[in-house]
């Protein structure tokens, strides 16, 4: 168990968190154009029910999220409090899932929010600070993480919290990427707990409601109409095969991985490197993996310091186009990006001591890649902008915190081993 913080540490932590909350709230505002301008006036000449019904038939199945949005977006005080409040709620849930056994919620929240601020500025701006983006990205992500946290710690929660967790999952599954991540996570949790002889009734209820919410989302008639309009963003999309579409996903991941403002990937690699280095268990591939991880860190650091001329042949920091399809540098860049995630996956298999650890480490990493690759099945894979990477980056934050937790465990084990060995020296 973590040592208790002094009153001084608690007070300073709370002041820092309060300062962050106020600074976020006072800098939020609606845009005069695009989605903000549309949603803030959409109920002026219609009712909430009529709007939701027409949207479901003509554009989107995100019924619950859009109902919340159009009901509250006209009230600035609501979203000025809700956006930083939801961010802090998400930060708390991430601490609870990853660092709970190592530090207090005060120190843990500061550590997690530091990682959240390492997110690409564009991703955070469009996924959280943009008011409409908040309702479609930060809010469902926070609800999804909360719902999953309730499942993980179901024995420690009251029936009221469990009910809230199930409703949070159903609401979160109104966002496509979050729904895919949640349904996959809950399914794996069901299989693991069933294999260990635990009851899974609550998990099955949450899974069923989440799946129903996802089915309602994906079967909305409006999806077809939206697809017909959005195909103009990528006219060749209909004629693309599976491999071609998957390459769009790889291109999306590669552009984000080579973005100099994406510091989260660097942190995730460093955490993986440290955990791999500190673990004493023999592994023949360990020197090779450590060398590759060091190379990835060095490569990203060069980009961070705007020394791109040294890595221009390794990092293709753009999206593919007909002008680049046959350039060898783009395929080198793709290969390095895929190798980064592949090597990290190999490392966590080595790092994990138990099956539950392996599921957590590998799950967070695989979901980060999976929800980004899923964008390849939409013609707006590029047009959606940076906001669609928000869940990817939150999953990297969770992964980095899990690695930090493992590093602390390994260090503690080393100290215990030294203490036990001391009398025999």
N, C-alpha and C positions, 0 to 999 in steps of 0.2 A: 504493500500500500504506500502511496506517496506521502511524504511528510506534509504536515499542515502548514499553510502559509501564515506568516505573521500578519497582524492587523495592518502594518505598514505596507506590506506587499499587496494585500487585498485592496487597500485604499488607492494605492498608485495604479494598480491594474484597472480598477473601476473608473478612475479618472481618465485614463488613456482610452478605455473603451467608450466612455461617455463623450470624450472629445471627438473620437472617430465618428460616433453616431451623429453628433451635431453637425460636423463638417460634411458628412454625406447628405444629411437632410437639407441643409441650407443651400446646397449646390444643385439640387434636383429641380427640374422644370420641364414643362410640356413643350414639345416642338409645335411650331405653327403650321407644319405641313405633314404630309404622309399619314401614317397610322394614328398618331396621337390626335391630330386634328379631326380625323374621321370618327374615332371612337368617342371623343369627348362630346360630340354633338349628335351621335347616332340615335339617341333616345328622345330627341326633341320632338319628333313627329311620329313616333311609334311606341308601342309598349315593349317591355322586356321580353315577354313571351313571343310576340310577333317577330322581334329581331332574332331571337335564338332559333325559332322555327325556320325562318327564311335562310339564315346562315347555314343551318344544318342541311337544308335542301339545295342550296346554291353555292356554298363555298367551303365550309369547314365543319368537322365533327367535334371541335373543341368546345362543347356546349358549356360544361361547368366553368372552365377557365374564362371563357368569353362572357358568361353571365356575371362572374365576379368582376371582370374588368369594366364592362360598361355600366355596372351598378355603382362603381366606386371611383372611376377615373375623373369624374366631374368634381370630386372633393379633394383638393390638393393636400389638405391636412392629413387625409387618410394615407395616400401613397408616400408622402414625405416621412411619415412615421413607419409605414409598412415596409418600405424598401430596405432601410438600414435595419429595421427590426427583424425582417425575414433573413437578412444576411447574418445577423448575430445568432438567430435561431439555427440556421444551417451550420454555422461555426460550432455552436454548442453540440449539435448532434454529431458532427464529425469528431470532435474531441471525445465524446461519449463512446463512439465506435472504435477509436484508435488509441488514444492517449490516456484514457480514464484511469488506468492502473499505475500511471507514472507521474502524473502531475495534477494539480487542482484545476477546477474549471477556469480559474482566473488566469493562471499562467498558460494553461492549455488553449484557452480562447485567444490569447495574444499570439501564441505560436501559430495557430491555424489561420487567424486573420492576416498574419504576416504573409503566409503562403498564398492566401487568396489575393493579396495585393501584388503578388508576383505574376499574377495572370496577365496576359497580354492586354494592354489598355483598350484596344479595339473590342476584344471579346467581352471585357467587363462593361465597357460603355454601352454596347448593344444588347448584352444579355442581362444586365442588372440596372444600370443607371438610366437607360432609356425606359420611360414609364411603360410603354406598351411591351417592350422587351422583358420587363420585370414580370408581368403577368404570364408571359409565355415561356419563360426560361428560369429565372431565379426562383419564382414561386413554386412551380411544379417540381423543380429539383429539390428544394428544401422540404416540401411535403413528402416527396419520395424517400429522401434520406431519413426523415422522421419516421415514416411508416415502416421502413426496413429496420430501423433501430428498435421500434416497438416489438417487432418479430424476434429480433436477436435477444432482447431482454424481456421476453414475454412473461416470464415467471416473476419478474420484479415490478410489474405494472398492474394497476387496478383495472377493473373491467371498463371503467370510463375511458382510461387512456387507450386501452385496446380498441374500443369502438372508434375513438378519434383516429387511431392509427390506421384502421381499415378504411375509414372515410378519406383520410389523407392519401392512401394508396389509390383509391378509386379516382380521386381528383387528379392526382399526379399522372395517372395513366391516360389522361386526356391530352397529353403531349407525347408525340410519337417516340422520340428518342428516350425519354424518361420511362415510358411504358415498356419498351423493349428491354431496357436495363433492369427495371423492377421485376418484370415477369420472369426473366432469366434468373435473377438473383433469388427470388422466392422459390422458384422451381428447384434450383440447386440446394437451397436450404431444406426444402421438403425431403428431397432424396437423401441428403446427409443425415438429417435427424431420424428419418425412418430407418436408415441403415444402422443407426446407433440405438434403436429401440425406443426413441422418444415419441411422444404424442405429437401429431401434426394437424390436429383439427383446426386450430386457429390459423395456421399457415395456409391450409386448404381454403378456408373462408376468405382470407386476404387474397390468395391467388385467384380464386374464382371471381370475386368482385373486380379485381384488377383486370382480369382477362375479359370480362363482360364490358368493362369501360373501354378497353382497347378495341374490342370488336365493334362497339357502337361508334367509336372514333373512326375506324378504318372503313366501315360500311356506309358512312354518310354519303348520300347521293351528291352532295356538294363537292366531294373529292374529285368526281369525274369532271364536273364543270370547271373546277379550279385547275385540274390537270390540262384541260383543253386550252386554257388561257396561258398557263405557265410554260407550256411547251415552246412558246416563242422565245424563251430564254435560251433554249438549247434545241433547235429544230431537228437535229440528227438523233435525238434521244430515242425516238421510237424505233429506229433502225439498228440501234446498238445491240450487240449480243451481251451475254453475261460477263465475259472477260473484259469487254470494252467498258462496261459500266463499273466493274470492280476497279479498273484502272483510274476511273474518275475519283473513286474513293481514295486510292493510293495517292493521287495527285493532290487531293485536299489535305490529307495527312502530311504529305511531304512539304507543302507550302507552309503549313503551320509549324512543323518541326524545324524548318530553316528560317523561320521568322525571328529576327534578332530580339523582338520584344517578348518572345515566348520564353520566359525564364523558368517556368514550372518544369519543363522537360529537363533542363539542366539540373535543377534541384533533385528531381526524381532519379536521374542517373547518378548523381553524387551520393545520394542516400543508398542506392543499390550498391555502388562501389564500396562504400564504407562497411555496409553489412556483410558483403561478400568477403572483403579483406579481413574483417574481425573474426569471422567464424573459423574455428580451428579444425573442423572436420576435413580430412583429406579429400581432395578432388583433383584428378589429373588435369582437367581443363581449367582449373582455377587461374593459373598464370595467363593463359590465353584470354580468358574472360576479363580479367583485371586489365590487361593491356588494351583490349578493345574498349572497355568502359573509359579508360583514361584517354584514349584517342577521341571518343565521342565528346568528352568534357572539353578537351583541348580544341576540338573543331568548333564547338558551340561558343567557347570563350572568344575565339578569334572573331566570330561574327558579332558577338556582343561588343567588342572593342572597335567595331567598324573597320576591321582589317580583312574585309571580304575579298580583297584581291588575292590573298593567300589561299583562300578556300573556294574561289569562284568555280573551280572545276569539280568541287565536291558538293557544294550547296547550290541547288537550283531554286532560288528564292522567288518563285513566281508560279503561275498556273501554266499548264501545258497548252500549246496552240499548234496549229499546223506548221508554224515556223520552227517549232522545237521538237516535233515528233521523232525526228531522226538524229537528234543531237546526242552524242554519247554522254555529255555531262548530266542530262536529265535522268538517264538510266543509272548513272553512278549515284546521283543524289537519291533516287528512289531506293536503290539497293542499300545505301547507308541508313536511310530512315527505317526501312523494314528490319535491317540488321540491329538497329538500336533497340527496337521493341523486342526482337527475337532474343537478343543477348540478355536483356533484362528479364525476360520470361525464364530463360535457362538459369539465371542467377537465383531467382526466387524459388525455383524448384530445389536448388542446393541449400538456400538459406532456411527454408521452412523445416521445422522439426516434427510437425504434426499435420494431419490431413486438413484440419480446420484452418491452420495457418496458410497452408498451400492454397486452399480455396479462397481465402481472403486476398492474399497477395496477387495470385494469378488472376482472380476474378476482377479485381479493380483495374488491372492492366489490360486484360482482354476486353472488358466492357468499354474502356476508353477508346480502344481501337475499333471495336465493333460498332459503337454508336456513331462514330465518324464515317466508317465504311458504309453504313446504312444510308448515308446521304447520297450515295451514288445511284440510288434507285429513285431519285427525284430529279426532274429537269431543272430544279432550282439549286442544284448542288453547289453552284458558284454564286448565283444571284442572291441567295439567302444571307450572304455576308458572314461576318465573324460571329454573330450571335449563336449560330448552330454549333459552335465549338465550346460553348459554355459548359455543357455537361462533361465533355472530354476533359476540360481543365479541372473541374471539380473532382472528377475521378482521379486525376493525377495528384491533386491535393490529398485526397484520401490515401492514395498509394504511398505518397511521400511520408505521411504521418504514420502509416503502418510500418514503413521501413525504419523511421525514427524510433518507434516503439520496439522494434526488433533489435536495433543497435543498443538501446538502453538495456534490454534483456541480456544481450550477449556480454556487455560490459559488466553487468551485475554478476553474471555467471563466472566470468573471469576472476572477479574479486573474491567470490566465494571459494573458488578453486585454490587461489593463492593462500587464503586463510586456512583451508583444510590441509594444504601441503606444508605450511610453515613449521609445524612441530616435528616433521620428519626430515628436515634439512640438517 
